[in-house]
Amino acid sequence: MSDSYSVRPLITAQQIEERIDVLADQINDHFEGTEKLVVVGLLRGSFVFIADLVRRLDLPVEVDFIEASSYGNETESSREVRILKDLRSPIEGRDVLVVEDIVDTGHTLKHVLRLLATHKPNRLEVCALLSKPSRREVEIRARWTGFEIPDEFVVGYGIDYAQRNRNLPYIGAVEFGGD
């Protein structure tokens, strides 16, 4: 893979901020009355999204993380999901919201949800910033989705290519080319 690429803006920082407000309102309504919502971020791509989302939740919140990998430094999923970091706290009988950066083929999210379900949470829901429905290979759907995007490799707002571009305040499409 060439190191030469450019990033074309796809979703602005303002659009992301406005959409997170809407998602937070919907999540607040759905989990109203919960004793505590365990928000589980899928590392590493979700860390910016989860930080912005939990600050807008008007619920008692606990944050935990799972790190799963199916990409490495590639632009295509290997479809082989590895759990690199598991939860620190028990979730049995708890309300759990999994926060994902992007649902692509669906393999990673399906694997993580199957794993979390074995811990017997009270409710298990998913909020994804981005979804690429044209790439879906397994039946999986987030209850809440920020944006549906075309089949383009994206970076920014926590999402990387080979550990680069996570710090962009917007979502951009990677365009490879040149030397």
ZAFI-282678 format. One record per residue: x, y, z of N, C-alpha, C in turn; residue in one letter; residue number from 1. Coordinates in steps of 0.05 Angstrom, whole numbers, plus 5000, padded with zeros to 4 digits. Layout:
BEGIN
n_x n_y n_z ca_x ca_y ca_z c_x c_y c_z loba nutor
X Y Z X Y Z X Y Z A NUM $
...
REM end
This chain:
BEGIN
n_x n_y n_z ca_x ca_y ca_z c_x c_y c_z loba nutor
5017 4976 5000 5000 5000 5000 5018 5025 5000 M 1 $
5012 5043 4983 5027 5068 4981 5023 5086 5005 S 2 $
5044 5100 5013 5041 5120 5034 5031 5146 5024 D 3 $
5028 5149 4998 5019 5174 4986 4989 5173 4983 S 4 $
4976 5191 4998 4947 5193 4996 4938 5221 5005 Y 5 $
4914 5228 4998 4902 5253 5007 4876 5246 5020 S 6 $
4866 5265 5035 4840 5261 5049 4820 5283 5040 V 7 $
4798 5273 5029 4777 5291 5020 4755 5292 5041 R 8 $
4748 5316 5051 4727 5318 5072 4701 5306 5062 P 9 $
4689 5291 5080 4664 5277 5074 4641 5286 5093 L 10 $
4648 5288 5119 4629 5297 5140 4643 5317 5157 I 11 $
4632 5341 5159 4645 5363 5174 4643 5359 5204 T 12 $
4661 5373 5218 4660 5372 5248 4633 5382 5258 A 13 $
4622 5402 5245 4596 5413 5254 4574 5393 5250 Q 14 $
4574 5378 5227 4554 5358 5222 4556 5336 5243 Q 15 $
4580 5328 5250 4584 5307 5271 4573 5317 5298 I 16 $
4580 5341 5305 4571 5352 5331 4540 5353 5332 E 17 $
4527 5362 5311 4498 5364 5310 4485 5336 5312 E 18 $
4497 5317 5298 4486 5290 5298 4489 5277 5325 R 19 $
4511 5282 5339 4515 5270 5366 4495 5281 5385 I 20 $
4487 5306 5382 4465 5317 5399 4440 5301 5396 D 21 $
4433 5295 5371 4408 5279 5365 4411 5251 5376 V 22 $
4434 5238 5372 4438 5211 5382 4436 5210 5412 L 23 $
4449 5229 5426 4448 5230 5455 4420 5233 5465 A 24 $
4404 5250 5452 4376 5253 5461 4361 5226 5458 D 25 $
4365 5212 5436 4351 5186 5432 4361 5165 5452 Q 26 $
4386 5165 5458 4397 5146 5478 4387 5153 5506 I 27 $
4386 5179 5512 4376 5187 5538 4347 5177 5542 N 28 $
4331 5181 5521 4303 5172 5522 4301 5142 5525 D 29 $
4316 5127 5510 4315 5098 5510 4323 5086 5537 H 30 $
4344 5097 5549 4354 5086 5574 4345 5102 5599 F 31 $
4324 5119 5596 4314 5134 5618 4307 5115 5641 E 32 $
4315 5123 5665 4309 5107 5689 4330 5085 5695 G 33 $
4350 5082 5678 4370 5062 5683 4385 5068 5708 T 34 $
4393 5047 5723 4409 5051 5747 4437 5061 5739 E 35 $
4448 5049 5719 4473 5058 5708 4477 5046 5680 K 36 $
4485 5063 5661 4490 5054 5634 4520 5049 5631 L 37 $
4527 5025 5623 4555 5018 5618 4559 5023 5588 V 38 $
4575 5043 5582 4581 5050 5555 4608 5037 5548 V 39 $
4607 5018 5529 4630 5003 5521 4640 5013 5494 V 40 $
4663 5025 5494 4675 5035 5469 4692 5013 5456 G 41 $
4690 5011 5430 4708 4993 5415 4732 5009 5407 L 42 $
4755 5002 5419 4780 5016 5414 4791 5007 5387 L 43 $
4806 5023 5374 4814 5049 5383 4797 5070 5369 R 44 $
4785 5064 5347 4771 5083 5330 4749 5099 5343 G 45 $
4736 5088 5364 4713 5101 5376 4720 5121 5398 S 46 $
4745 5124 5406 4751 5140 5430 4742 5169 5428 F 47 $
4744 5182 5405 4736 5210 5403 4705 5211 5404 V 48 $
4692 5194 5389 4663 5193 5389 4652 5187 5416 F 49 $
4663 5167 5430 4652 5160 5457 4656 5183 5476 I 50 $
4678 5198 5475 4682 5220 5493 4661 5242 5488 A 51 $
4656 5248 5463 4636 5269 5457 4608 5260 5464 D 52 $
4602 5234 5459 4575 5224 5464 4569 5223 5494 L 53 $
4587 5212 5510 4581 5209 5539 4578 5236 5553 V 54 $
4592 5256 5543 4589 5283 5555 4561 5294 5550 R 55 $
4547 5284 5531 4520 5293 5525 4498 5276 5537 R 56 $
4505 5254 5550 4485 5237 5562 4478 5247 5590 L 57 $
4452 5248 5595 4441 5256 5621 4433 5231 5637 D 58 $
4451 5212 5639 4446 5187 5652 4470 5180 5670 L 59 $
4466 5164 5690 4490 5154 5705 4505 5135 5686 P 60 $
4531 5142 5681 4546 5128 5661 4572 5117 5673 V 61 $
4579 5092 5665 4605 5080 5670 4616 5074 5642 E 62 $
4642 5079 5639 4655 5075 5613 4675 5052 5615 V 63 $
4674 5034 5596 4694 5013 5594 4701 5009 5565 D 64 $
4721 4994 5559 4730 4990 5532 4736 4961 5525 F 65 $
4732 4955 5500 4741 4930 5488 4758 4938 5464 I 66 $
4780 4924 5460 4795 4928 5436 4795 4903 5419 E 67 $
4784 4906 5396 4782 4884 5377 4796 4893 5351 A 68 $
4808 4874 5337 4822 4880 5313 4815 4861 5291 S 69 $
4809 4872 5267 4806 4855 5243 4819 4869 5219 S 70 $
4832 4892 5224 4844 4907 5202 4875 4908 5203 Y 71 $
4887 4912 5226 4916 4917 5227 4921 4943 5213 G 72 $
4940 4944 5195 4947 4968 5180 4936 4967 5151 N 73 $
4916 4951 5147 4905 4948 5120 4879 4963 5117 E 74 $
4870 4966 5092 4845 4980 5087 4822 4960 5084 T 75 $
4828 4934 5084 4807 4913 5082 4807 4896 5107 E 76 $
4784 4889 5116 4782 4872 5140 4792 4844 5133 S 77 $
4806 4832 5152 4815 4805 5149 4793 4785 5156 S 78 $
4771 4795 5168 4748 4779 5177 4756 4760 5200 R 79 $
4780 4761 5209 4789 4746 5232 4791 4766 5256 E 80 $
4772 4764 5274 4770 4783 5296 4785 4773 5320 V 81 $
4802 4790 5330 4818 4783 5354 4811 4803 5376 R 82 $
4805 4794 5400 4801 4811 5423 4828 4817 5436 I 83 $
4836 4842 5435 4862 4850 5446 4860 4860 5475 L 84 $
4836 4871 5482 4831 4880 5509 4802 4875 5516 K 85 $
4797 4863 5539 4769 4856 5547 4760 4876 5568 D 86 $
4734 4874 5575 4723 4892 5595 4736 4888 5622 L 87 $
4737 4909 5638 4748 4908 5665 4726 4903 5686 R 88 $
4701 4911 5680 4680 4909 5699 4658 4889 5690 S 89 $
4645 4876 5709 4623 4858 5702 4599 4874 5690 P 90 $
4585 4861 5671 4561 4875 5660 4536 4859 5664 I 91 $
4537 4837 5678 4513 4820 5682 4491 4837 5695 E 92 $
4467 4836 5683 4444 4850 5693 4445 4880 5689 G 93 $
4464 4890 5674 4468 4919 5670 4458 4927 5642 R 94 $
4451 4952 5639 4445 4963 5613 4472 4971 5599 D 95 $
4476 4961 5575 4501 4965 5561 4496 4977 5534 V 96 $
4512 4998 5528 4512 5011 5502 4540 5008 5490 L 97 $
4541 4993 5468 4567 4990 5454 4569 5013 5434 V 98 $
4592 5027 5435 4597 5049 5417 4619 5041 5398 V 99 $
4612 5042 5372 4630 5033 5350 4635 5057 5332 E 100 $
4659 5059 5321 4664 5080 5302 4651 5075 5275 D 101 $
4654 5051 5264 4643 5045 5238 4635 5016 5236 I 102 $
4611 5011 5225 4602 4984 5219 4606 4980 5189 V 103 $
4625 4962 5183 4633 4957 5155 4622 4930 5148 D 104 $
4638 4909 5148 4628 4882 5141 4610 4871 5162 T 105 $
4613 4881 5187 4597 4872 5209 4609 4850 5226 G 106 $
4631 4838 5216 4644 4815 5230 4653 4823 5258 H 107 $
4667 4845 5261 4677 4853 5287 4655 4858 5307 T 108 $
4635 4874 5299 4613 4880 5317 4597 4855 5324 L 109 $
4592 4837 5305 4578 4812 5311 4593 4796 5332 K 110 $
4619 4794 5328 4636 4779 5347 4635 4791 5375 H 111 $
4638 4817 5376 4638 4831 5402 4610 4828 5416 V 112 $
4589 4831 5401 4562 4829 5413 4557 4800 5423 L 113 $
4566 4781 5408 4563 4753 5417 4579 4748 5443 R 114 $
4603 4759 5445 4619 4757 5469 4605 4771 5493 L 115 $
4596 4796 5488 4583 4810 5510 4557 4797 5519 L 116 $
4542 4785 5501 4517 4772 5508 4522 4749 5527 A 117 $
4545 4736 5526 4551 4714 5545 4553 4724 5573 T 118 $
4557 4750 5577 4559 4762 5604 4531 4770 5615 H 119 $
4510 4764 5600 4483 4767 5608 4475 4796 5617 K 120 $
4479 4816 5599 4471 4843 5606 4440 4844 5606 P 121 $
4429 4864 5619 4400 4869 5619 4391 4877 5591 N 122 $
4404 4898 5581 4399 4907 5553 4426 4911 5540 R 123 $
4427 4905 5514 4452 4908 5498 4445 4922 5472 L 124 $
4453 4947 5470 4447 4963 5446 4473 4973 5434 E 125 $
4471 4983 5409 4494 4992 5394 4489 5020 5382 V 126 $
4509 5037 5385 4509 5063 5372 4534 5065 5355 C 127 $
4532 5069 5329 4555 5071 5311 4555 5098 5299 A 128 $
4579 5110 5297 4581 5136 5284 4576 5133 5254 L 129 $
4588 5113 5242 4585 5109 5213 4576 5081 5206 L 130 $
4562 5078 5184 4554 5052 5174 4558 5052 5144 S 131 $
4569 5029 5134 4572 5024 5105 4555 5000 5098 K 132 $
4529 5004 5094 4511 4981 5089 4519 4966 5064 P 133 $
4531 4979 5044 4538 4965 5019 4560 4944 5024 S 134 $
4574 4946 5046 4596 4927 5052 4588 4905 5071 R 135 $
4564 4905 5082 4556 4886 5102 4556 4858 5091 R 136 $
4569 4840 5107 4571 4812 5100 4556 4795 5120 E 137 $
4551 4805 5144 4535 4791 5164 4512 4809 5172 V 138 $
4490 4796 5181 4466 4811 5189 4472 4824 5216 E 139 $
4476 4850 5216 4481 4865 5241 4472 4893 5236 I 140 $
4461 4905 5256 4451 4933 5253 4454 4947 5280 R 141 $
4463 4972 5279 4464 4988 5303 4436 5001 5307 A 142 $
4428 5002 5332 4402 5015 5338 4403 5044 5330 R 143 $
4426 5057 5336 4430 5085 5328 4455 5087 5311 W 144 $
4452 5102 5288 4474 5107 5270 4476 5137 5264 T 145 $
4500 5146 5265 4505 5175 5259 4501 5181 5230 G 146 $
4516 5167 5213 4516 5172 5184 4520 5146 5169 F 147 $
4505 5143 5147 4510 5122 5128 4529 5134 5107 E 148 $
4550 5119 5101 4570 5129 5081 4573 5109 5059 I 149 $
4584 5119 5036 4589 5101 5014 4613 5083 5020 P 150 $
4619 5065 5002 4641 5046 5005 4667 5061 4999 D 151 $
4676 5077 5018 4701 5091 5016 4716 5086 5042 E 152 $
4743 5086 5040 4759 5083 5064 4761 5111 5077 F 153 $
4754 5113 5103 4753 5139 5116 4772 5140 5139 V 154 $
4779 5165 5146 4796 5171 5169 4785 5196 5183 V 155 $
4796 5202 5206 4789 5226 5221 4770 5220 5244 G 156 $
4768 5239 5262 4751 5237 5285 4755 5210 5300 Y 157 $
4781 5203 5303 4788 5178 5317 4794 5155 5299 G 158 $
4785 5155 5275 4789 5133 5256 4816 5138 5241 I 159 $
4831 5116 5238 4858 5119 5227 4862 5102 5202 D 160 $
4884 5109 5188 4896 5092 5168 4925 5088 5177 Y 161 $
4933 5064 5185 4960 5058 5194 4969 5077 5216 A 162 $
4950 5081 5235 4954 5098 5259 4958 5128 5252 Q 163 $
4949 5137 5229 4950 5165 5222 4923 5176 5217 R 164 $
4920 5202 5221 4896 5218 5215 4874 5216 5236 N 165 $
4879 5203 5259 4858 5201 5280 4851 5229 5290 R 166 $
4869 5248 5289 4865 5274 5301 4850 5294 5283 N 167 $
4842 5286 5259 4826 5304 5242 4799 5308 5256 L 168 $
4789 5333 5256 4764 5339 5270 4739 5331 5253 P 169 $
4743 5321 5229 4722 5314 5211 4727 5285 5201 Y 170 $
4708 5274 5186 4711 5249 5172 4718 5254 5143 I 171 $
4740 5242 5134 4748 5246 5107 4752 5220 5092 G 172 $
4748 5220 5066 4753 5196 5049 4782 5197 5040 A 173 $
4795 5174 5042 4823 5171 5034 4824 5166 5004 V 174 $
4841 5182 4991 4844 5179 4962 4874 5172 4957 E 175 $
4879 5147 4949 4906 5138 4945 4915 5145 4916 F 176 $
4941 5150 4914 4951 5156 4887 4978 5171 4889 G 177 $
4989 5175 4867 5015 5189 4866 5037 5171 4875 G 178 $
5060 5183 4881 5084 5167 4889 5085 5164 4919 D 179 $
REM end
